[in-house]
Amino acid sequence: MDSTAPAPVIVVSGATGGMGSAVAEELARSGATVVLLGRDAARLERTRAGIDGRTGGVGRLVAYETDINSTASVDATVAAVVAGHGRVDGLVHAAGDGPLAPLDETTDDMWQTTFDGKLMGAVRLTRALTGPMTEAGGGSVVLVSGVFRKDPDPLFPVNSAVNAALAAFAKAVSKDLGRRGIRVNVLDPGAVRTPLWDEIAQAIGDRTGATADEVTAQVAAQTPLGTIADPADVARLAAFLLSPAALHVAGAAITLDGGASAGL
C-alpha cells in the first residue's frame, strides 16, 4: 500500500462468518480501515478483537451492528461510517446463505429469506455506498456468491437461483457504476472450509449415510486440485479485486473452486 495515501476504508458484510472474517483479516493486514457489519453486537466484537489480536493491531477495525435486511439500518450505518471515517472505498458483501433442500422440501420463507439477505442485501449496500464511493473518486464492490451460479445443484435450488440473480445484478450495475469509477465484480467460491461448510457436509452425510468428514473427503477427491478452499483463499482473491492490481477488472464473475465445477 502507498504509505503516502490514506488507508482505504472497506466495508465487509457478513463479517462474523467464516469467509467474511477471513476477508476482514486479510484487509486489516494490508493496513486498511475495515468496517465490520453484522447483526450480533457481541459476536461482532469478538470477531473484531480476534482479528486485532492476530494482526497485531495492523490496520483499523471498527464494528457496526447492522441489519442488511433493512434499508433504514443500512442507510444509517453508511451515514455513520462516512461521518466517522470521511470516505468509503470498497465493499465486500459476504453475507447470506441458503438451505440445503431440494425443491419439494423448500418453503416460501426459505426462498424469501435467502433472496432478501443475499441479493437484496447486496442491492441495499451497493446503492447506499455508491454516493460515498463516487465522492471518494471511485471504489470497488466484491459480491461473494458461489459456483451454483453457473453450475446449479438440485440440492440447492434456492442458492442456485439467488447466485444467478446476484451475478445478473452485478453485471447490470457494473455498466453504470463503472462510468463513476466503481468496479463491481462477483467472486464465486466452491466448497470452503468454514463452520457453514461443516453444517452442509453433515446435512449431506445425513442424506447419504456418510459422515461429514467422509463428505468433505469425497468433495476434495472430486476436485482436480485435490482439496477444498480455505477462507484465506477467498480473502486473498477478494483483496486482489479490491486493489489497484485489478483496476481493469469490472463486471466479471471469478470462480474459486479448484476446478471442480463443470460450468463454463
N, C-alpha and C positions, 0 to 999 in steps of 0.2 A: 504494500500500500504506500502511496506517496505520502511521506511524513509531513509535507507542507500543506496537504489538502485536509479539509475537515473530515473526521471519521464519518463514513456513511451511516445513515440511520435506516435499519432494515426491520420491518415488521414481520413476525413469524406467528401465524395462527396454528392452532393445534400444538402449541409449544411444549405441552407436557407429555405428548405422545412419543413413541419411540423414534420416529423419523423427524418430527418437529424439534424435539430436544437435541437430536444429533445435528440438525441444521443450525440451530441456535448456537451450539457449542463451536462448530466449525467457523461460523461468522465471528463469534467473540474472539476466537484465537487469532483471527485476521486483524483485530483491533476495531471492529465495527461497534456501533451502538446498536444493541439488539433489543427490540421491543417484543416481549413475550405476551401472547394473548391466550387466554383460556377462561373457562367458566368457574373453576375451583380455585379460590384465592390461596388456600393453604397449599394445594398441590403446585400452584404456580411458584410460590415462594420456595418450596422445597426444590423445585427444578432450577430456579434461579440460583439458589445457594449452592446446589450441587455443581452446576456448570462453573460458577465463580470459583469454587474450590479447586476444580480440576484444571482450570485455565490459569490459576494464579492471579486472577484479577485483570488479565489482559482483556481489553475491550470493556464495554459497559453494558450491563444487563439491567433492564427495567421491566416490571411486570404490570399488566393492566388486566383486571378482571373484566372480561368482555363476552357477551353472548352474540356470536355471529349470526344467530337466527333472528336477531332484532336489528332493524335498520337504525333505530334510535340509539341502541347501545354501541353499534359500530361507529356511527357518526360522532357520538360523544367521545369515544376513545380516540378517534383520529384527531379531533379538535384538541384534545388534551396532549396528544403526542406532539402535534405541531407547536402548540403553545410551550411545551416543555423543552423541546429539542430544536425547534426552529425550522426543521425540514424533514422530509421523508424521501428516501432514495430507492427503496425497494420493498417488495412484498414476497414472502413465501407462504402460500396457502397450503398447509399440510393437515388441515382439519377435515374430519368427516370420514366415516367408513360405513359400509353397508353389511347386510346379513348374508350368511350362507344359507340359502333357501331356494330350491327350485320353484318355478312359477306357482305351482299349486299349493305351495306352503307359504307364499308371500301374502302379506296383508297390505291394505291401503296405507296403513301407518308406516310400515317398513319403507314403502316407496316414497311417501311424503317426507318422512324424517331424513332419509338419505339425500334426496334432492334438495331439501331446504338447507341442510348443513353444508354439503359438499359443493353443490352447484350454486345455490343462492348465496351461500357464504362467500364464495368467490366473487359473485356479482356485487354484493354489498361492499366488500372490502376494496375491490378494484375501483368501483365507482367512487367511493369515498376518498380514495388515495390519489385519484387521477389529478385533481387540482393541486394538492401539495407537491406531487412529483413534477408536474408541469412547472410550477413556480421554482422548483429546485433545479430546473434545466433539463429534466429527463429522469428516467429511472428504469427499473426492471421488475417485472412481475413473473414469478415462477409458480405455476399451479401444479401441485403434486396430484397426479391422477392415478393411473395404473394400466397394466398391459391388457386388461379386459376391454379397454377402449378399442383395440384393433383385433383382439383375439377373444371374443365373447365366450363366456363359460356357462353352461346350463345350470350349474350350481350357484351361480352368481348373476342372475339376470338383472337384479337391481343395480349392482355395481357396474355391470357391463353397460347399462343404459346411461347411468349418470356420468361415467367416464367419457363416453362418446359425446354426451352433451357438453361436458366441461371443455373438451378439445374443440368442439364447434364454437363455443363461446370465445375461447382464446383466439382462434383463427379469425373470427369476425372482428373482435375489438382490436386485434393487433394491427389491422389495416388503418384504423382511425388513430389509435394511440401512438402508433409508430411515427406519425407526422408530428407528434408533440414530443418526440424523443423518448417515448416509453416503450420498451420492448416487452412483449408478452409471449411466454413460452410454456409448454407443458412438459413435465417430467413424469414418465411412466415407469414406475418400478414394478418388478415382478415380486416374487416372494422375498421378504426381507426379515431378518431375524429380530423381531420385536415381540413384546408381550402379546400384541394383537395376532401376530403370526402363530404364536403358541396356542392361542384360543382356536384359530382357524384349523391348525393341524389336528388339534384334539377333536374338533367337530367333524372333520373329515374322517378321522380314525373311528369315531363312534359309528359312522355310517358304513365303514368298510371292514371293521373288525381288526383294525391296526392300532398301534399305539401312536401317540403324537410324534415320538422320535422316529418311528418307522415311516410315517408320512413324510416327515422332513427329509429323511434319507432318500426316500423314493423321488421326491421332487428334486433334490440335489442331483441324484443319479440321472434324471431325465434332462438335466441342464447341460449343454455342451461344455461349459467351463467346470462342471462337476461340483458346484457349490451354489448356495443361495447368497444373496447380498447381505452385507451388514448395513446398519443405519448410516455408518460413516461413508459408505459408498454413495448413498443418496445425497448426503450432506455435501460431499466434495463436488458432485455434479451440479447441485443447486448453487453452490458458491461460484462455480465457474459461470453459470448462466447469468448470475447477478453482476459479474465482474466485467471490466473493460475488455478482457480477453475474448468475450462473446459479443462484442459490440455490433456485429452484423448478423447475429442470430435472432430472428424475430418470427413469430407465427409458426414456430416449429414444435413438434412433439418428439421427444427423445426417449428411447426405451433403454432401461437399465435392468436386464433380466438374465444376463449371462448367455443370451442367445436361445432362451427356452421357447419363446412364443413363435407360433407359426405364421402370424400375420405379417404382411409387408409394411 
